[in-house]
Amino acid sequence: MSVWKAFKEPGIFGFKQNLLYLFFNSDQFILKEKILILGLGNDILTDDGIGPRLVKDIRLLFPDLPARFDTACCGGLEIIEMIRDHETVIFIDAIRTPTGTPGTVYHLSPSHFRETNHLSNIHDLNFTEALRTYEMLGIRPAAEMHIIAVEITEDRIFCERLSATIEKRYPEILKTVSGMIREITSGN
């Protein structure tokens, strides 16, 4: 069977550059990006909105990156559903640690996962438990996952602006996160 015929068969997958094509029949197909950059957080809870704000700015800095840029304020099983069609997922989320310096940026992976604001959830399975559940069911959510976590100061006050501390450090945070994304996606 030729490659083109295989691509035209229902349910066949194909890769071209950094895009994943899912062909359902010869006339219809869905185009999915292999890379997802997902900003997690609630942009009306002060610093909790750092993930969505960074994703919006990073989209402008990387206009030619063949990636899906999206935001969400959910966790657990909902996140797994969002990421399952992508090869590489980069989460950008807020984190609060007892001794962390506000504005510090961490690059984590699921293997050395620390709880971030949205990848842990008291009302749902946390991210690690959701991953394990999907693996037990034989579902692979994404081949490569990265967590970029930004140390914050305030996430419980309703406000559409970042705290003064994080706002002051925002240009440095954006530069650091952009560099991490450039490094992660350089092979794609």
N, C-alpha and C positions, 0 to 999 in steps of 0.2 A: 504494500500500500504506500503510495507516495505521501510525503509530508503534508502536502496541501490537502489530499483526500482525508488524511487522518485528522487534520484541523477542522474539516467540514463535518466530521462525524459528531453526533450529539454527545455532549459531556466531555469532549477531548480538551486538554489543556495545551497551550502553546506559549512560549516565551519569545519576545522580541524586544531587544534592548532591556529596559527595566520595567516593562509592562507585562502583566499576565493577562492573557486572553482566555476567556472561557467561552467556547463555542457551543451553542445549543442546537443550531441547525445551520444550513448554508446561508440563510438570510438574516439571522439574528445572532448577535453575540454581545457579551458584557465585557467591558474593558475594566480591568482592575490594576491598580498600581502595585508593584511588588513591595514598595516601601510605604509605610504609614508613619507619619509623625503626629502623635496624639497629645495635645495639651489637656491635662486633667485639672479640674478645679472649678470653683464657683466664682465668677468675676464680680459678684456683689458682696463677697466676704473678704475684703481687704487683700492681704497677701495670698490668700488661697487662689486668687485669680492669676497668679504668676504663670502657670502653665498655658492657659489660653492666650494670654497677652504675648508670651514668647513665641507661640506658634504663629500668631498673626504677623508678628514682625519678621520671623524667620522665613515665612512664605515670601515676603517681599525681598529678602536678601538672597534667596535661592529660587529665582523665577524659572530657571531651566531644569531644576531638579525634578525628575519624573517621579514624584511622590504625591501621595494624598495627604493633605494637611487638614486636621480636624480637631475638634475640641469636644470634651464630654465632662460631665460632673457626676459620673456614676462610678461604680467599682464592681469587683467580683465577677460574677457570671456575665453581666452586661458587657464588661470590657472584653472578655474572651470572645463573645459574639462579634464584637466590632473588629477584632484583630485577626480572626481566623482565616481570612482569604489573602493575607499578606505574607511575604517571605521575611521581611525585616520590619520590626516595629520599634519605634523610639518613643517612649513615654516621657513627657515632661510634666513633673508634678512638684508640689510643695512638700517640704518635710520639716518637722520640728524635733530636734534632738535636745537632750538636757544640757549638753555642753557646746553645741554648735554655734558658730559665728554667723549671724545673719548675712545672707548674700553668698555664702559658700555654696559651690556647685559640686555635686557628687555624681560620678558615673557608676551606676550599679548594674548588676545583671541579676536575673532570677536566682542564680546559684549563690550569690551573697546578698540576697534581698534583705533590705531593712524596710520597715513599714513607712510608707509615705502617706500623705493625707488621703489619697483616693485608691491606692492599691491595697489598702487595708480598710475594712468596713465592718462596723459593729452590727449592721442590719442585713448583711449578706455574707456569703463566703468571702474570705479575703483572697487576694490575687493568687497566692501560693496554693491555697486549697482548691481554688477554681482550676488552676493549671493541673493539679494532681487529678482532679475529677475528670477533666477532659482526657488526660493521658490514660486513665483507667478505662475510659470508653473508647479508646483508640483514635481519638481526634487530636490532630496536631494543630494547635492554634497558630503558631508562627515558628519558622526555623530559627530566627535570630531575634532576640529581644534585648533592648537596652533601656535602662531607666536613668533619666537625668533628673536629679532631685535638687531643688534649690532650698536652702535653709531660710526659713521665714521667721517673722516675729509675731505677727497677728493674723489669726484666721477665724475669729469669732465675732468681729464687729462688722455690721452691715455698712459697707462703703465700697463704691466702685473704683476707688483709688488705692494704690499700694500704700503701705505705711511709709513714713518719711525715710526710715532707714533703708528699706528695700528700694524705694524710688531713687534715692541718691546713688545707690550701687547698681541700678538697672543697666546703664550702658556697659559696665564691666561684666555683669551677669550675661547680657545678650551676646557680648563678644566671646565669652567662655563657652556658652551653650552652642553658638554658631560654629566655633572651632571643633567642638565634640561632634556635631552633626556632620561637618565636612569630613572629619576623620572616619566616622562610621560609614558614611556613604561613598567614600572615595573609590571603592572598588566597584560601585554600581553605575 
